[in-house]
């Protein structure tokens, strides 16, 4: 079947069906129909204000565009593979409804600047939703930090037990990480929120359009100044997907800890049955599949970033059809990141931490060894010598199948005469965290300060 396109005037043959199917982007960009219509309405209002169209023509086009939006929303107007893209689909439908007048809508613009506008409008909403979900996850983490304040757990380096920390301190580390994600998205919004429409195909237009009026109507901060850059730029999209990739990296790290902590070997957390699954063959299994899926879906977002970077890496100015391939990574990155932020938050809401198990693991190890070394330093011993003495104490405990809590002062003085009875206070995990003095540390005072700070920040944050 032959296809006659709106651009087919200089062609002697219609576009072949196979070529139409290969080049059509409607399956993806139909998701942008609201943004496309919003941009068209702002454009046609400007055409009227600058007397390029009459007020009556503008009203008829605007009315028809709003009708088309309702037709798409209700399914009356179906966007199918027969349409090349969302822009031409809407324009063709407009011409069907109001005749040749519909063809005046495209005066002073091109699909090149039109699609850039649609994407920026979409991403503006996407950033708001992503930040809303980030704030919700931060609030869940803050709530858990308050609920379990005082609970201690092993802190890790190299996935080996290192020093005692407060569980709240560990959870608040993710609040800080997410705060950077929030900030990156806000920064991205600042560069994103410029109007590309009016650049036309690449060189601007000879019609006396008012780009600033359209920018104001659509709540942009200004216009993209260079018309070539306006239609060939996808930095705003690359930056957004890069930000999503970092968010997903943070969520994947959190998911990995949830997977580890929910094992029998750790036993630090119990995830609700509503957010776990079973085995088709092993009746006893309870698998943390939601956390594993977050960890796995991170690759999708990374792939989206590499996908678009590769598309853009050698394109000459200005627009090239390669850039049509930006839709899939855009939707994939935004959708996956939003889903993962939601599921992690809900999984945490419906999880409980086993503080007794965590504190038991603190006692059955050597996590306060650094406190013993620091004790010797305060007694005047250089840290390297204190480190060696303490290492020998730990070795003694290992050889005698005991822990630091089993030591008495007489045994400790075999390694250094600087040890006095008060050293025993430094051996206990609770004393270890209480001894911390530095800002941002795991001391109860500092953790409480962080909780108060984040409570103030998040209460004042709106989306």
C-alpha positions as a Markdown table, in Angstrom:
| # | Residue | x | y | z |
|---|---|---|---|---|
| 1 | Unk | 0.0 | 0.0 | 0.0 |
| 2 | Unk | 1.4 | 3.4 | -0.9 |
| 3 | Unk | 1.7 | 6.2 | 1.7 |
| 4 | Unk | 1.3 | 9.9 | 0.9 |
| 5 | Unk | 3.1 | 12.0 | 3.4 |
| 6 | Unk | 2.7 | 15.7 | 4.1 |
| 7 | Unk | 6.2 | 16.3 | 2.8 |
| 8 | Unk | 5.8 | 14.3 | -0.5 |
| 9 | Unk | 5.5 | 17.2 | -3.0 |
| 10 | Unk | 8.9 | 16.8 | -4.6 |
| 11 | Unk | 8.8 | 13.0 | -4.7 |
| 12 | Unk | 7.7 | 10.9 | -7.7 |
| 13 | Unk | 7.2 | 7.8 | -5.7 |
| 14 | Unk | 5.4 | 7.2 | -2.4 |
| 15 | Unk | 7.2 | 5.9 | 0.6 |
| 16 | Unk | 7.2 | 2.1 | 0.5 |
| 17 | Unk | 5.4 | 0.3 | 3.3 |
| 18 | Unk | 8.6 | -1.4 | 4.5 |
| 19 | Unk | 10.3 | 1.9 | 4.6 |
| 20 | Unk | 7.4 | 3.5 | 6.5 |
| 21 | Unk | 7.5 | 0.7 | 9.1 |
| 22 | Unk | 11.2 | 0.9 | 9.4 |
| 23 | Unk | 11.3 | 4.7 | 9.9 |
| 24 | Unk | 8.1 | 5.2 | 11.9 |
| 25 | Unk | 8.6 | 6.3 | 15.5 |
| 26 | Unk | 4.9 | 6.5 | 16.4 |
| 27 | Unk | 5.0 | 3.5 | 18.7 |
| 28 | Unk | 7.3 | 5.4 | 21.0 |
| 29 | Unk | 6.6 | 9.1 | 20.4 |
| 30 | Unk | 2.8 | 8.7 | 20.7 |
| 31 | Unk | 3.5 | 9.0 | 24.4 |
| 32 | Unk | 4.4 | 12.7 | 23.7 |
| 33 | Unk | 0.9 | 13.6 | 22.3 |
| 34 | Unk | 0.0 | 15.9 | 25.2 |
| 35 | Unk | 3.4 | 17.7 | 25.0 |
| 36 | Unk | 3.1 | 18.0 | 21.2 |
| 37 | Unk | -0.4 | 19.5 | 21.4 |
| 38 | Unk | 0.6 | 21.9 | 24.3 |
| 39 | Unk | 3.5 | 23.1 | 22.2 |
| 40 | Unk | 1.2 | 23.5 | 19.1 |
| 41 | Unk | -1.3 | 25.5 | 21.0 |
| 42 | Unk | 1.3 | 27.9 | 22.4 |
| 43 | Unk | 2.8 | 28.2 | 18.9 |
| 44 | Unk | -0.6 | 29.0 | 17.2 |
| 45 | Unk | -1.4 | 31.6 | 19.9 |
| 46 | Unk | 1.9 | 33.3 | 19.1 |
| 47 | Unk | 1.1 | 33.2 | 15.4 |
| 48 | Unk | -2.1 | 35.0 | 16.1 |
| 49 | Unk | -0.4 | 37.6 | 18.4 |
| 50 | Unk | 2.2 | 38.4 | 15.7 |
| 51 | Unk | -0.6 | 38.6 | 13.0 |
| 52 | Unk | 0.8 | 35.7 | 11.0 |
| 53 | Unk | -2.6 | 34.1 | 11.6 |
| 54 | Unk | -5.9 | 35.8 | 12.3 |
| 55 | Unk | -7.5 | 35.5 | 15.7 |
| 56 | Unk | -10.3 | 33.4 | 14.1 |
| 57 | Unk | -7.9 | 31.0 | 12.5 |
| 58 | Unk | -6.0 | 30.6 | 15.7 |
| 59 | Unk | -9.2 | 29.9 | 17.6 |
| 60 | Unk | -10.3 | 27.2 | 15.1 |
| 61 | Unk | -6.9 | 25.5 | 15.2 |
| 62 | Unk | -6.8 | 25.6 | 19.0 |
| 63 | Unk | -10.3 | 24.2 | 19.4 |
| 64 | Unk | -9.5 | 21.4 | 17.0 |
| 65 | Unk | -6.2 | 20.5 | 18.7 |
| 66 | Unk | -8.0 | 20.2 | 22.1 |
| 67 | Unk | -10.5 | 17.9 | 20.4 |
| 68 | Unk | -7.7 | 15.8 | 19.0 |
| 69 | Unk | -6.2 | 15.4 | 22.4 |
| 70 | Unk | -9.5 | 14.1 | 23.8 |
| 71 | Unk | -9.8 | 11.8 | 20.8 |
| 72 | Unk | -6.4 | 10.3 | 21.6 |
| 73 | Unk | -7.1 | 10.0 | 25.3 |
| 74 | Unk | -10.5 | 8.2 | 24.7 |
| 75 | Unk | -9.1 | 6.0 | 21.9 |
| 76 | Unk | -11.3 | 7.6 | 19.2 |
| 77 | Unk | -8.2 | 8.6 | 17.2 |
| 78 | Unk | -5.8 | 5.7 | 17.2 |
| 79 | Unk | -2.1 | 6.3 | 16.6 |
| 80 | Unk | -0.9 | 3.4 | 14.5 |
| 81 | Unk | 2.1 | 2.4 | 12.4 |
| 82 | Unk | 0.5 | 4.1 | 9.4 |
| 83 | Unk | 1.5 | 7.4 | 11.0 |
| 84 | Unk | 5.2 | 8.4 | 10.6 |
| 85 | Unk | 5.4 | 10.2 | 13.9 |
| 86 | Unk | 3.3 | 12.0 | 16.5 |
| 87 | Unk | 3.8 | 15.4 | 14.9 |
| 88 | Unk | 2.5 | 14.4 | 11.4 |
| 89 | Unk | -0.2 | 12.3 | 12.9 |
| 90 | Unk | -1.7 | 15.2 | 14.8 |
| 91 | Unk | -1.3 | 17.6 | 11.8 |
| 92 | Unk | -2.9 | 15.1 | 9.4 |
| 93 | Unk | -5.8 | 14.7 | 11.8 |
| 94 | Unk | -6.1 | 18.5 | 12.2 |
| 95 | Unk | -6.3 | 18.9 | 8.4 |
| 96 | Unk | -9.0 | 16.2 | 8.3 |
| 97 | Unk | -11.0 | 18.1 | 10.9 |
| 98 | Unk | -10.7 | 21.7 | 9.6 |
| 99 | Unk | -9.4 | 21.4 | 6.1 |
| 100 | Unk | -6.5 | 23.4 | 4.6 |
| 101 | Unk | -6.4 | 25.8 | 7.6 |
| 102 | Unk | -4.9 | 23.0 | 9.6 |
| 103 | Unk | -1.8 | 23.2 | 7.3 |
| 104 | Unk | -1.1 | 26.7 | 8.6 |
| 105 | Unk | -0.2 | 25.4 | 12.1 |
| 106 | Unk | 3.3 | 24.4 | 10.9 |
| 107 | Unk | 4.1 | 28.0 | 9.8 |
| 108 | Unk | 7.5 | 29.1 | 11.2 |
| 109 | Unk | 8.5 | 25.8 | 12.7 |
| 110 | Unk | 9.8 | 22.3 | 11.8 |
| 111 | Unk | 9.6 | 18.9 | 13.2 |
| 112 | Unk | 13.2 | 19.4 | 14.2 |
| 113 | Unk | 12.5 | 22.1 | 16.8 |
| 114 | Unk | 9.1 | 20.6 | 17.5 |
| 115 | Unk | 10.5 | 17.3 | 18.8 |
| 116 | Unk | 13.1 | 19.0 | 20.9 |
| 117 | Unk | 10.3 | 21.0 | 22.5 |
| 118 | Unk | 8.2 | 17.9 | 23.1 |
| 119 | Unk | 11.1 | 16.1 | 24.8 |
| 120 | Unk | 11.9 | 19.1 | 27.0 |
| 121 | Unk | 8.3 | 19.4 | 28.1 |
| 122 | Unk | 8.2 | 15.6 | 28.9 |
| 123 | Unk | 11.5 | 15.7 | 30.8 |
| 124 | Unk | 10.4 | 18.7 | 32.8 |
| 125 | Unk | 7.5 | 16.6 | 34.2 |
| 126 | Unk | 9.7 | 13.6 | 34.5 |
| 127 | Unk | 12.2 | 15.4 | 36.7 |
| 128 | Unk | 9.4 | 16.6 | 39.0 |
| 129 | Unk | 8.2 | 13.1 | 39.4 |
| 130 | Unk | 11.7 | 11.7 | 39.9 |
| 131 | Unk | 12.4 | 14.3 | 42.6 |
| 132 | Unk | 9.0 | 13.5 | 44.3 |
| 133 | Unk | 10.0 | 9.9 | 44.5 |
| 134 | Unk | 13.5 | 10.7 | 45.8 |
| 135 | Unk | 12.0 | 12.8 | 48.5 |
| 136 | Unk | 9.5 | 10.0 | 49.4 |
| 137 | Unk | 12.4 | 7.5 | 49.7 |
| 138 | Unk | 14.5 | 9.9 | 51.8 |
| 139 | Unk | 11.5 | 10.3 | 54.1 |
| 140 | Unk | 11.2 | 6.5 | 54.5 |
| 141 | Unk | 14.9 | 6.3 | 55.3 |
| 142 | Unk | 14.6 | 9.1 | 57.8 |
| 143 | Unk | 11.6 | 7.5 | 59.5 |
| 144 | Unk | 13.5 | 4.2 | 59.9 |
| 145 | Unk | 16.5 | 6.2 | 61.2 |
| 146 | Unk | 14.3 | 7.7 | 63.9 |
| 147 | Unk | 12.5 | 4.5 | 64.7 |
| 148 | Unk | 15.7 | 2.5 | 65.2 |
| 149 | Unk | 17.7 | 5.3 | 66.8 |
| 150 | Unk | 20.2 | 3.7 | 69.2 |
| 151 | Unk | 20.4 | 0.4 | 67.4 |
| 152 | Unk | 24.0 | -0.6 | 66.6 |
| 153 | Unk | 25.3 | -2.7 | 63.7 |
| 154 | Unk | 28.7 | -3.7 | 62.3 |
| 155 | Unk | 30.0 | -1.2 | 59.8 |
| 156 | Unk | 31.9 | -2.8 | 56.9 |
| 157 | Unk | 34.9 | -2.1 | 54.6 |
| 158 | Unk | 35.8 | -4.7 | 51.9 |
| 159 | Unk | 32.5 | -6.4 | 53.1 |
| 160 | Unk | 34.5 | -7.3 | 56.2 |
| 161 | Unk | 33.4 | -6.2 | 59.7 |
| 162 | Unk | 35.2 | -3.0 | 60.6 |
| 163 | Unk | 33.7 | -0.8 | 63.4 |
| 164 | Unk | 30.4 | -0.4 | 65.2 |
| 165 | Unk | 28.1 | 2.2 | 63.7 |
| 166 | Unk | 24.5 | 3.2 | 64.4 |
| 167 | Unk | 22.0 | 1.7 | 62.0 |
| 168 | Unk | 20.5 | 5.2 | 61.7 |
| 169 | Unk | 23.9 | 6.5 | 60.6 |
| 170 | Unk | 24.1 | 3.8 | 57.9 |
| 171 | Unk | 20.6 | 4.6 | 56.6 |
| 172 | Unk | 21.2 | 8.4 | 56.6 |
| 173 | Unk | 24.2 | 7.8 | 54.3 |
| 174 | Unk | 21.6 | 6.9 | 51.6 |
| 175 | Unk | 19.7 | 10.1 | 52.4 |
| 176 | Unk | 22.8 | 12.0 | 51.7 |
| 177 | Unk | 23.4 | 10.1 | 48.4 |
| 178 | Unk | 19.8 | 10.7 | 47.3 |
| 179 | Unk | 20.2 | 14.4 | 48.1 |
| 180 | Unk | 23.0 | 14.6 | 45.5 |
| 181 | Unk | 20.7 | 12.9 | 43.1 |
| 182 | Unk | 18.0 | 15.5 | 43.8 |
| 183 | Unk | 20.5 | 18.3 | 43.3 |
| 184 | Unk | 21.7 | 16.8 | 40.0 |
| 185 | Unk | 18.2 | 16.7 | 38.7 |
| 186 | Unk | 17.6 | 20.3 | 39.8 |
| 187 | Unk | 20.8 | 21.4 | 37.9 |
| 188 | Unk | 19.6 | 19.4 | 34.9 |
| 189 | Unk | 16.3 | 21.3 | 35.0 |
| 190 | Unk | 18.1 | 24.6 | 34.9 |
| 191 | Unk | 19.8 | 23.8 | 31.6 |
| 192 | Unk | 16.8 | 21.9 | 30.2 |
| 193 | Unk | 14.3 | 24.6 | 30.7 |
| 194 | Unk | 15.0 | 26.6 | 27.5 |
| 195 | Unk | 12.7 | 26.8 | 24.5 |
| 196 | Unk | 14.0 | 25.4 | 21.2 |
| 197 | Unk | 10.9 | 26.1 | 19.2 |
| 198 | Unk | 11.4 | 28.8 | 16.6 |
| 199 | Unk | 14.7 | 27.5 | 15.4 |
| 200 | Unk | 12.7 | 25.8 | 12.6 |
| 201 | Unk | 14.7 | 23.3 | 10.7 |
| 202 | Unk | 18.1 | 24.8 | 11.6 |
| 203 | Unk | 18.4 | 28.4 | 10.4 |
| 204 | Unk | 15.4 | 30.1 | 12.0 |
| 205 | Unk | 12.4 | 31.5 | 10.0 |
| 206 | Unk | 11.7 | 34.6 | 7.9 |
| 207 | Unk | 8.3 | 34.9 | 9.7 |
| 208 | Unk | 8.2 | 37.6 | 12.5 |
| 209 | Unk | 7.6 | 35.0 | 15.2 |
| 210 | Unk | 8.0 | 35.9 | 18.9 |
| 211 | Unk | 10.0 | 33.1 | 20.6 |
| 212 | Unk | 10.0 | 34.8 | 23.9 |
| 213 | Unk | 6.2 | 34.9 | 24.0 |
| 214 | Unk | 6.1 | 31.1 | 23.4 |
| 215 | Unk | 8.7 | 30.6 | 26.1 |
| 216 | Unk | 6.7 | 32.5 | 28.6 |
| 217 | Unk | 3.5 | 30.7 | 27.7 |
| 218 | Unk | 5.1 | 27.3 | 28.2 |
| 219 | Unk | 7.0 | 28.4 | 31.4 |
| 220 | Unk | 10.5 | 28.2 | 30.0 |
| 221 | Unk | 13.2 | 30.4 | 31.5 |
| 222 | Unk | 14.2 | 31.6 | 28.1 |
| 223 | Unk | 15.1 | 30.4 | 24.6 |
| 224 | Unk | 17.9 | 28.4 | 23.1 |
| 225 | Unk | 19.8 | 31.2 | 21.5 |
| 226 | Unk | 21.5 | 29.4 | 18.6 |
| 227 | Unk | 19.1 | 27.8 | 16.1 |
| 228 | Unk | 21.6 | 25.2 | 15.0 |
| 229 | Unk | 22.2 | 24.2 | 18.6 |
| 230 | Unk | 18.5 | 24.2 | 19.4 |
| 231 | Unk | 17.7 | 21.4 | 16.9 |
| 232 | Unk | 20.9 | 19.4 | 17.2 |
| 233 | Unk | 21.4 | 19.3 | 20.9 |
| 234 | Unk | 20.5 | 16.3 | 23.1 |
| 235 | Unk | 22.7 | 17.3 | 26.0 |
| 236 | Unk | 19.6 | 17.8 | 28.2 |
| 237 | Unk | 18.6 | 14.2 | 27.6 |
| 238 | Unk | 22.1 | 12.8 | 28.1 |
| 239 | Unk | 22.4 | 14.7 | 31.3 |
| 240 | Unk | 19.0 | 13.5 | 32.5 |
| 241 | Unk | 19.8 | 9.8 | 31.7 |
| 242 | Unk | 23.3 | 10.3 | 33.3 |
| 243 | Unk | 21.5 | 11.5 | 36.5 |
| 244 | Unk | 19.2 | 8.5 | 36.3 |
| 245 | Unk | 22.2 | 6.2 | 36.0 |
| 246 | Unk | 23.7 | 7.6 | 39.2 |
| 247 | Unk | 20.3 | 7.2 | 41.0 |
| 248 | Unk | 20.2 | 3.6 | 39.8 |
| 249 | Unk | 23.7 | 3.0 | 41.0 |
| 250 | Unk | 22.7 | 4.2 | 44.5 |
| 251 | Unk | 19.6 | 2.1 | 44.5 |
| 252 | Unk | 21.5 | -0.9 | 43.3 |
| 253 | Unk | 24.0 | -0.5 | 46.2 |
| 254 | Unk | 21.0 | -0.3 | 48.6 |
| 255 | Unk | 19.4 | -3.3 | 47.0 |
| 256 | Unk | 22.6 | -5.3 | 47.3 |
| 257 | Unk | 22.7 | -4.6 | 51.1 |
| 258 | Unk | 19.0 | -5.6 | 51.4 |
| 259 | Unk | 19.8 | -8.9 | 49.7 |
| 260 | Unk | 22.8 | -9.5 | 51.9 |
| 261 | Unk | 21.1 | -8.4 | 55.1 |
| 262 | Unk | 18.0 | -10.6 | 54.5 |
| 263 | Unk | 20.1 | -13.8 | 54.3 |
| 264 | Unk | 20.4 | -16.3 | 57.2 |
| 265 | Unk | 24.1 | -15.5 | 57.4 |
| 266 | Unk | 23.4 | -11.8 | 58.2 |
| 267 | Unk | 19.8 | -11.8 | 59.4 |
| 268 | Unk | 19.7 | -8.0 | 59.9 |
| 269 | Unk | 16.4 | -7.3 | 58.1 |
| 270 | Unk | 13.1 | -9.1 | 57.6 |
| 271 | Unk | 11.4 | -8.0 | 54.3 |
| 272 | Unk | 7.6 | -8.4 | 54.2 |
| 273 | Unk | 6.2 | -11.4 | 52.3 |
| 274 | Unk | 4.4 | -8.9 | 50.1 |
| 275 | Unk | 7.8 | -7.9 | 48.6 |
| 276 | Unk | 9.4 | -11.3 | 48.3 |
| 277 | Unk | 8.7 | -14.5 | 46.3 |
| 278 | Unk | 9.1 | -18.2 | 46.8 |
| 279 | Unk | 10.7 | -21.0 | 44.8 |
| 280 | Unk | 8.9 | -23.3 | 42.4 |
| 281 | Unk | 10.8 | -26.3 | 43.8 |
| 282 | Unk | 12.0 | -25.4 | 47.3 |
| 283 | Unk | 9.1 | -24.8 | 49.6 |
| 284 | Unk | 11.2 | -23.1 | 52.3 |
| 285 | Unk | 12.6 | -20.3 | 50.2 |
| 286 | Unk | 11.9 | -16.6 | 50.6 |
| 287 | Unk | 13.7 | -14.7 | 48.0 |
| 288 | Unk | 14.3 | -10.9 | 47.9 |
| 289 | Unk | 13.3 | -10.7 | 44.3 |
| 290 | Unk | 12.3 | -7.0 | 44.3 |
| 291 | Unk | 15.7 | -5.9 | 45.5 |
| 292 | Unk | 17.4 | -8.2 | 43.0 |
| 293 | Unk | 15.3 | -6.8 | 40.2 |
| 294 | Unk | 16.3 | -3.2 | 41.1 |
| 295 | Unk | 19.9 | -4.4 | 41.0 |
| 296 | Unk | 19.3 | -6.0 | 37.7 |
| 297 | Unk | 17.4 | -3.1 | 36.1 |
| 298 | Unk | 20.3 | -0.8 | 36.7 |
| 299 | Unk | 21.8 | -2.2 | 33.6 |
| 300 | Unk | 18.9 | -1.0 | 31.5 |
| 301 | Unk | 19.5 | 2.6 | 32.5 |
| 302 | Unk | 23.2 | 2.3 | 32.0 |
| 303 | Unk | 22.5 | 0.9 | 28.6 |
| 304 | Unk | 20.2 | 3.8 | 27.7 |
| 305 | Unk | 23.1 | 6.2 | 28.5 |
| 306 | Unk | 25.5 | 4.4 | 26.3 |
| 307 | Unk | 22.9 | 4.0 | 23.6 |
| 308 | Unk | 22.3 | 7.7 | 23.3 |
| 309 | Unk | 25.9 | 8.7 | 23.7 |
| 310 | Unk | 26.7 | 6.4 | 20.8 |
| 311 | Unk | 23.9 | 7.8 | 18.6 |
| 312 | Unk | 25.2 | 11.3 | 19.2 |
| 313 | Unk | 28.9 | 10.8 | 19.2 |
| 314 | Unk | 29.7 | 11.7 | 15.5 |
| 315 | Unk | 26.7 | 13.5 | 14.2 |
| 316 | Unk | 27.3 | 16.7 | 12.2 |
| 317 | Unk | 25.2 | 19.7 | 12.8 |
| 318 | Unk | 22.2 | 20.1 | 12.7 |
| 319 | Unk | 19.4 | 17.5 | 12.9 |
| 320 | Unk | 20.0 | 13.9 | 11.6 |
| 321 | Unk | 17.4 | 11.1 | 11.6 |
| 322 | Unk | 19.7 | 9.1 | 13.8 |
| 323 | Unk | 18.3 | 11.3 | 16.6 |
| 324 | Unk | 14.9 | 9.7 | 16.3 |
| 325 | Unk | 16.6 | 6.9 | 18.3 |
| 326 | Unk | 16.6 | 9.0 | 21.4 |
| 327 | Unk | 13.1 | 8.2 | 22.4 |
| 328 | Unk | 13.6 | 4.6 | 23.6 |
| 329 | Unk | 16.5 | 5.4 | 25.9 |
| 330 | Unk | 14.6 | 8.4 | 27.2 |
| 331 | Unk | 11.5 | 6.5 | 28.1 |
| 332 | Unk | 13.5 | 3.5 | 29.3 |
| 333 | Unk | 15.7 | 5.5 | 31.7 |
| 334 | Unk | 12.9 | 7.6 | 33.1 |
| 335 | Unk | 10.4 | 4.8 | 33.5 |
| 336 | Unk | 12.8 | 2.3 | 35.1 |
| 337 | Unk | 14.2 | 4.8 | 37.5 |
| 338 | Unk | 10.8 | 5.9 | 38.7 |
| 339 | Unk | 9.7 | 2.3 | 39.2 |
| 340 | Unk | 12.8 | 1.4 | 41.2 |
| 341 | Unk | 12.5 | 4.4 | 43.4 |
| 342 | Unk | 8.9 | 3.4 | 44.2 |
| 343 | Unk | 9.6 | -0.3 | 44.9 |
| 344 | Unk | 12.6 | 0.4 | 47.1 |
| 345 | Unk | 10.6 | 2.8 | 49.2 |
| 346 | Unk | 7.7 | 0.4 | 49.6 |
| 347 | Unk | 10.0 | -2.5 | 50.4 |
| 348 | Unk | 11.7 | -0.5 | 53.2 |
| 349 | Unk | 8.3 | 0.6 | 54.6 |
| 350 | Unk | 7.3 | -3.0 | 55.0 |
| 351 | Unk | 10.7 | -4.2 | 56.4 |
| 352 | Unk | 11.9 | -4.6 | 60.0 |
| 353 | Unk | 15.4 | -4.6 | 61.3 |
| 354 | Unk | 16.6 | -7.1 | 63.9 |
| 355 | Unk | 18.6 | -5.0 | 66.3 |
| 356 | Unk | 19.3 | -7.9 | 68.6 |
| 357 | Unk | 20.9 | -9.9 | 65.8 |
| 358 | Unk | 23.0 | -6.9 | 64.7 |
| 359 | Unk | 24.2 | -6.2 | 68.2 |
| 360 | Unk | 24.9 | -9.9 | 68.8 |
| 361 | Unk | 27.2 | -9.8 | 65.8 |
| 362 | Unk | 29.0 | -6.8 | 67.3 |
| 363 | Unk | 29.9 | -8.7 | 70.4 |
| 364 | Unk | 31.2 | -11.8 | 68.6 |
| 365 | Unk | 34.0 | -10.1 | 66.8 |
| 366 | Unk | 36.8 | -7.5 | 67.1 |
| 367 | Unk | 35.1 | -4.3 | 65.8 |
| 368 | Unk | 36.4 | -2.2 | 68.7 |
| 369 | Unk | 40.0 | -2.9 | 68.1 |
| 370 | Unk | 40.5 | 0.6 | 66.7 |
| 371 | Unk | 39.2 | 2.0 | 70.0 |
| 372 | Unk | 41.9 | 0.1 | 71.9 |
| 373 | Unk | 44.6 | 1.4 | 69.6 |
| 374 | Unk | 43.2 | 5.0 | 70.0 |
| 375 | Unk | 43.3 | 4.4 | 73.8 |
| 376 | Unk | 47.0 | 3.7 | 73.7 |
| 377 | Unk | 47.5 | 6.7 | 71.5 |
| 378 | Unk | 45.9 | 8.9 | 74.2 |
| 379 | Unk | 48.3 | 7.3 | 76.7 |
| 380 | Unk | 51.2 | 8.6 | 74.6 |
| 381 | Unk | 52.0 | 5.7 | 72.3 |
| 382 | Unk | 52.5 | 6.5 | 68.6 |
| 383 | Unk | 49.6 | 5.3 | 66.5 |
| 384 | Unk | 51.7 | 2.8 | 64.5 |
| 385 | Unk | 53.0 | 1.2 | 67.7 |
| 386 | Unk | 49.5 | 1.2 | 69.1 |
| 387 | Unk | 48.2 | -0.5 | 66.0 |
| 388 | Unk | 50.8 | -3.2 | 66.3 |
| 389 | Unk | 50.1 | -3.9 | 70.0 |
| 390 | Unk | 46.3 | -4.1 | 69.3 |
| 391 | Unk | 46.9 | -6.4 | 66.4 |
| 392 | Unk | 48.8 | -8.8 | 68.8 |
| 393 | Unk | 45.9 | -8.6 | 71.2 |
| 394 | Unk | 43.5 | -9.6 | 68.4 |
| 395 | Unk | 45.8 | -12.4 | 67.4 |
| 396 | Unk | 45.9 | -13.6 | 71.0 |
| 397 | Unk | 42.1 | -13.7 | 71.1 |
| 398 | Unk | 41.9 | -15.6 | 67.8 |
| 399 | Unk | 44.4 | -18.2 | 69.0 |
| 400 | Unk | 42.4 | -18.7 | 72.2 |
| 401 | Unk | 39.0 | -18.6 | 70.6 |
| 402 | Unk | 37.8 | -15.6 | 72.4 |
| 403 | Unk | 36.7 | -12.0 | 71.7 |
| 404 | Unk | 37.7 | -8.7 | 73.0 |
| 405 | Unk | 34.9 | -8.7 | 75.5 |
| 406 | Unk | 36.4 | -11.7 | 77.2 |
| 407 | Unk | 39.7 | -10.0 | 78.0 |
| 408 | Unk | 40.7 | -8.9 | 81.5 |
| 409 | Unk | 43.1 | -6.2 | 82.4 |
| 410 | Unk | 45.8 | -8.6 | 83.5 |
| 411 | Unk | 45.8 | -10.2 | 80.0 |
| 412 | Unk | 45.9 | -6.8 | 78.3 |
| 413 | Unk | 48.9 | -5.6 | 80.4 |
| 414 | Unk | 50.9 | -8.5 | 79.0 |
| 415 | Unk | 50.9 | -6.6 | 75.7 |
| 416 | Unk | 51.4 | -3.1 | 77.1 |
| 417 | Unk | 51.8 | -1.6 | 80.6 |
| 418 | Unk | 49.9 | 1.4 | 79.4 |
| 419 | Unk | 46.6 | -0.5 | 79.7 |
| 420 | Unk | 44.6 | 0.5 | 82.8 |
| 421 | Unk | 41.2 | -0.7 | 84.0 |
| 422 | Unk | 39.4 | 2.1 | 82.2 |
| 423 | Unk | 40.4 | 0.4 | 78.8 |
| 424 | Unk | 37.6 | -2.0 | 79.3 |
| 425 | Unk | 35.1 | 0.8 | 78.7 |
| 426 | Unk | 36.5 | 1.2 | 75.2 |
| 427 | Unk | 35.9 | -2.4 | 74.3 |
| 428 | Unk | 32.1 | -2.3 | 74.3 |
| 429 | Unk | 30.4 | -1.3 | 71.0 |
| 430 | Unk | 28.1 | 1.3 | 72.7 |
| 431 | Unk | 31.1 | 3.0 | 74.2 |
| 432 | Unk | 32.8 | 2.9 | 70.8 |
| 433 | Unk | 30.2 | 5.0 | 69.1 |
| 434 | Unk | 29.8 | 7.3 | 72.1 |
| 435 | Unk | 33.5 | 8.1 | 71.9 |
| 436 | Unk | 33.3 | 9.5 | 68.4 |
| 437 | Unk | 33.9 | 13.2 | 68.4 |
| 438 | Unk | 34.2 | 14.3 | 64.7 |
| 439 | Unk | 31.4 | 16.1 | 62.8 |
| 440 | Unk | 29.4 | 13.7 | 60.7 |
| 441 | Unk | 30.5 | 10.7 | 62.7 |
| 442 | Unk | 28.3 | 7.8 | 64.0 |
| 443 | Unk | 28.1 | 9.2 | 67.6 |
| 444 | Unk | 24.6 | 9.4 | 68.9 |
| 445 | Unk | 24.9 | 13.2 | 69.2 |
| 446 | Unk | 26.0 | 13.6 | 65.6 |
| 447 | Unk | 23.4 | 11.1 | 64.3 |
| 448 | Unk | 20.6 | 13.0 | 66.1 |
| 449 | Unk | 21.9 | 16.2 | 64.6 |
| 450 | Unk | 21.7 | 14.7 | 61.1 |
| 451 | Unk | 18.1 | 13.4 | 61.8 |
| 452 | Unk | 17.0 | 16.9 | 62.9 |
| 453 | Unk | 18.7 | 18.4 | 59.9 |
| 454 | Unk | 17.1 | 16.1 | 57.4 |
| 455 | Unk | 13.8 | 16.4 | 59.0 |
| 456 | Unk | 13.9 | 20.2 | 58.6 |
| 457 | Unk | 15.1 | 19.9 | 55.0 |
| 458 | Unk | 12.5 | 17.3 | 53.9 |
| 459 | Unk | 9.6 | 19.0 | 55.7 |
| 460 | Unk | 10.3 | 22.2 | 53.8 |
| 461 | Unk | 10.6 | 20.5 | 50.5 |
| 462 | Unk | 7.6 | 20.6 | 48.1 |
| 463 | Unk | 7.1 | 18.9 | 44.7 |
